[in-house]
Structures are given as C-alpha cells and as structure tokens.
Amino acid sequence: MEISTVPITMSSSIMRWPSLKRLSSPVTARTWIFDIDETLLTNIGYYRAHGYGVPISSVDFYFSLVYLGLNRLTPKAFNEWVVQGTAPAFAASLRMYNALKKLGFTIIMLTGRDEDQRSFTEANLRDVGYSGWERLILRGLDDQGKSATNYKSEQRSKLIYQGFKIHGNTGDQWSDLLGFAVADRSFKVPNPMYYIP
C-alpha cells in the first residue's frame, strides 16, 4: 500500500496516471472509496458557527457552559448540522470524484455518519454535485462503539469478500486509510480541525 498526502490539484494528477486507464472490465474490478466529512464535503460552516470549539476566554467558556447551557461542539449540534444538508463540496474532491467515474471506477462512500442520517447525507451529496455512486455505507447499530479504524477496516473487508477490488481510498483521517483490507493506493487529505484515532 502506498499512502500519499494529496495536494489540492489531486484530480488533475489522477488523469495523468498511466495505470488508471478507462476500465472495460466488470464494475467491481476497480473500486475507489471516499470518506465524506472533510473529504467530499466541508463542514467549516458548522465549525465557524460554533466558534471552532474554542472559547474566547475561560470566563466566556464558563458563562456559555453554565449560564447559557451552550456546548460549542457536541454530537447533538453536529447532527443538527447534518440534518440541514447544507455542507458544500470540496471543489478538488468533486473534480477527482468525477474524473474517477469517467475512468470507469466504482465509487463507494464509507463514512462514520450514522445510518439514521442516510437521507440527509444522500440529499446533501446530490445537491452539491455528487452522483452515481455504487454504495453509501454508514454506521449501523452493530457498528456503534467501534473505533473508526476497526469499523472502516471491517467494511472494506466485506467489500473485498463481495468481489470489489479496492484500488484507491481517500480520506481526511488516518483511520479512514489504515487498518486491514487497505487500498492499493491511499490518499490523505489535510484536516486541521480534528483528529479521529
């Protein structure tokens, strides 16, 4: 497996790879997996609205938490953001996504979002230009409590067992890319906002 840090021009370099010629074999012959949050979609609007999770001062933090009952970055607040379905696409990721589709890759999205967010996630992806994916895999009840690395590795193993050849994987966290059942080539996009082990 080869892991690269992806420059902002990643989609243009995809088209120049000699090994990535247009596919004429079955759809499962070459598969590309994408994470969603901070890979295909940016949630910077959520972080901006919540002060990037950093209080202005300890007094501000105490006042916000105790008197106003405000927690800046919480799972509940993020879920409310997801339901809005307004996360914009990363332009470079959308170009790469479309270039891979044009080359004949089967696209699978593997996210840490919960299954009950499926309809909002699908609508958001379509609204910003993503279409034609083979599968969207979200965390089910059996996946709750698993580390991101284990959850995503297990899902990739299931795909391989079903006949998918994972040629590439793109995500913003190392937990999107490492573990077992890894891709031939993995691309880590930068994420300065958070780290998921």
C-alpha positions as CSV (number, residue, x, y, z in Angstrom):
1,M,0.0,0.0,0.0
2,E,1.2,3.5,-0.8
3,I,0.0,6.5,1.2
4,S,0.3,10.0,-0.2
5,T,-0.6,13.4,1.2
6,V,-2.8,14.8,-1.5
7,P,-2.1,18.2,-3.0
8,I,-5.0,20.5,-3.8
9,T,-4.5,19.6,-7.5
10,M,-5.1,15.9,-6.9
11,S,-7.8,15.5,-9.5
12,S,-5.6,16.7,-12.4
13,S,-2.9,14.2,-11.4
14,I,-5.4,11.3,-11.5
15,M,-5.9,11.8,-15.2
16,R,-2.2,11.5,-15.9
17,W,-1.6,8.2,-14.1
18,P,-0.8,5.6,-16.8
19,S,-2.2,2.8,-14.7
20,L,-5.6,4.4,-14.5
21,K,-6.9,3.8,-18.0
22,R,-10.6,3.7,-18.8
23,L,-12.0,0.5,-17.5
24,S,-13.7,-2.1,-19.7
25,S,-13.9,-4.9,-17.1
26,P,-16.8,-5.5,-14.6
27,V,-17.8,-2.7,-12.2
28,T,-16.2,-4.4,-9.2
29,A,-12.8,-4.7,-11.0
30,R,-11.7,-1.3,-9.7
31,T,-13.2,0.5,-6.8
32,W,-12.4,3.8,-5.1
33,I,-13.6,4.6,-1.6
34,F,-14.2,8.1,-0.3
35,D,-14.8,9.3,3.2
36,I,-17.4,12.1,3.3
37,D,-16.8,14.7,6.1
38,E,-13.8,16.9,5.4
39,T,-13.1,14.8,2.3
40,L,-16.0,15.2,-0.1
41,L,-18.0,17.7,2.0
42,T,-16.6,20.5,4.1
43,N,-18.2,21.2,7.5
44,I,-16.4,24.5,8.0
45,G,-19.8,26.3,8.3
46,Y,-20.6,24.2,11.4
47,Y,-17.2,24.9,13.0
48,R,-17.4,28.6,12.2
49,A,-20.9,28.8,13.7
50,H,-19.6,27.1,16.9
51,G,-16.5,29.3,17.3
52,Y,-14.3,26.4,16.1
53,G,-14.8,24.9,19.5
54,V,-12.6,27.4,21.3
55,P,-13.9,29.8,23.9
56,I,-12.8,33.4,23.7
57,S,-11.7,33.2,27.4
58,S,-12.2,30.9,30.3
59,V,-14.9,33.4,31.6
60,D,-16.7,33.2,28.2
61,F,-16.4,29.4,28.4
62,Y,-17.8,29.2,31.9
63,F,-20.6,31.6,31.2
64,S,-21.5,29.8,28.0
65,L,-21.5,26.4,29.5
66,V,-23.1,27.1,32.9
67,Y,-25.4,30.0,32.4
68,L,-26.4,29.6,28.8
69,G,-26.1,25.8,28.6
70,L,-24.1,26.0,25.4
71,N,-21.6,23.4,24.4
72,R,-19.9,24.5,21.3
73,L,-19.0,21.3,19.6
74,T,-21.3,18.4,20.6
75,P,-22.6,15.3,18.7
76,K,-26.1,16.9,19.0
77,A,-25.0,20.1,17.4
78,F,-23.2,18.2,14.6
79,N,-26.3,16.0,14.0
80,E,-28.4,19.2,13.6
81,W,-25.9,20.5,11.1
82,V,-26.0,17.2,9.1
83,V,-29.9,17.3,9.0
84,Q,-29.7,20.8,7.4
85,G,-27.9,19.2,4.5
86,T,-26.0,22.4,3.6
87,A,-22.4,21.2,3.7
88,P,-20.6,22.4,0.5
89,A,-18.4,20.2,-1.7
90,F,-14.7,20.5,-1.8
91,A,-14.1,21.5,-5.4
92,A,-10.9,19.4,-5.8
93,S,-12.6,16.4,-4.4
94,L,-15.6,16.8,-6.7
95,R,-13.3,17.0,-9.7
96,M,-11.4,13.9,-8.6
97,Y,-14.7,12.0,-7.9
98,N,-15.9,12.9,-11.4
99,A,-12.6,12.0,-13.1
100,L,-12.6,8.6,-11.4
101,K,-16.2,8.0,-12.5
102,K,-15.3,9.0,-16.1
103,L,-12.4,6.4,-15.9
104,G,-15.0,3.8,-15.0
105,F,-14.2,3.3,-11.3
106,T,-16.9,2.1,-9.0
107,I,-17.4,4.7,-6.3
108,I,-18.2,3.7,-2.7
109,M,-18.6,6.2,0.2
110,L,-17.7,4.9,3.6
111,T,-18.5,7.3,6.4
112,G,-18.7,7.5,10.2
113,R,-22.1,9.1,10.0
114,D,-24.9,7.1,11.4
115,E,-27.5,5.2,9.4
116,D,-30.3,7.4,10.5
117,Q,-28.6,10.3,8.7
118,R,-28.7,8.5,5.3
119,S,-31.5,10.5,3.6
120,F,-29.9,13.9,4.7
121,T,-26.5,12.7,3.6
122,E,-27.6,11.5,0.2
123,A,-29.6,14.7,-0.5
124,N,-26.6,16.9,0.5
125,L,-24.2,14.9,-1.7
126,R,-26.5,15.1,-4.7
127,D,-27.3,18.8,-4.1
128,V,-23.6,19.7,-4.4
129,G,-22.9,17.6,-7.5
130,Y,-22.0,14.0,-6.3
131,S,-23.9,11.3,-8.1
132,G,-23.6,7.8,-9.5
133,W,-22.0,6.1,-6.5
134,E,-22.4,2.4,-6.1
135,R,-22.9,2.4,-2.3
136,L,-23.1,4.7,0.7
137,I,-22.0,2.9,3.8
138,L,-23.0,4.4,7.2
139,R,-22.6,3.2,10.8
140,G,-25.3,0.8,11.8
141,L,-26.4,-0.3,15.3
142,D,-23.8,-3.1,15.2
143,D,-21.0,-0.5,14.4
144,Q,-21.6,1.8,17.4
145,G,-18.7,1.9,19.8
146,K,-16.2,0.6,17.3
147,S,-13.1,2.6,16.6
148,A,-13.1,4.3,13.3
149,T,-10.1,2.2,12.1
150,N,-11.9,-1.1,13.0
151,Y,-15.2,0.0,11.6
152,K,-13.8,1.1,8.3
153,S,-11.5,-1.9,8.0
154,E,-14.4,-4.3,8.6
155,Q,-16.5,-2.6,6.0
156,R,-13.6,-2.7,3.5
157,S,-13.2,-6.4,4.2
158,K,-16.9,-7.0,3.4
159,L,-16.5,-5.2,0.1
160,I,-13.4,-7.3,-0.8
161,Y,-15.3,-10.5,0.1
162,Q,-18.2,-9.3,-2.2
163,G,-15.7,-9.0,-5.1
164,F,-14.7,-5.4,-5.0
165,K,-11.1,-4.6,-5.8
166,I,-10.2,-1.5,-3.7
167,H,-7.7,0.3,-5.9
168,G,-7.9,3.7,-4.1
169,N,-9.1,5.3,-0.9
170,T,-9.3,9.0,0.0
171,G,-10.0,10.3,3.5
172,D,-9.0,13.1,5.9
173,Q,-8.2,10.8,8.8
174,W,-5.5,8.1,9.1
175,S,-8.4,6.0,10.5
176,D,-10.0,6.2,7.0
177,L,-7.0,4.6,5.4
178,L,-5.2,2.3,7.8
179,G,-6.0,-0.9,9.5
180,F,-6.7,-4.0,7.4
181,A,-8.2,-4.6,4.0
182,V,-6.5,-1.4,2.8
183,A,-6.5,0.0,-0.8
184,D,-3.6,-0.3,-3.3
185,R,-3.2,3.5,-3.1
186,S,-4.4,5.7,-0.3
187,F,-4.6,9.5,-0.2
188,K,-4.8,11.5,2.9
189,V,-6.3,15.0,2.5
190,P,-5.4,17.6,5.2
191,N,-7.8,18.3,8.1
192,P,-6.7,21.0,10.6
193,M,-10.0,20.8,12.5
194,Y,-9.9,17.4,14.3
195,Y,-8.3,14.0,14.6
196,I,-10.1,10.7,14.9
197,P,-7.9,7.8,16.1
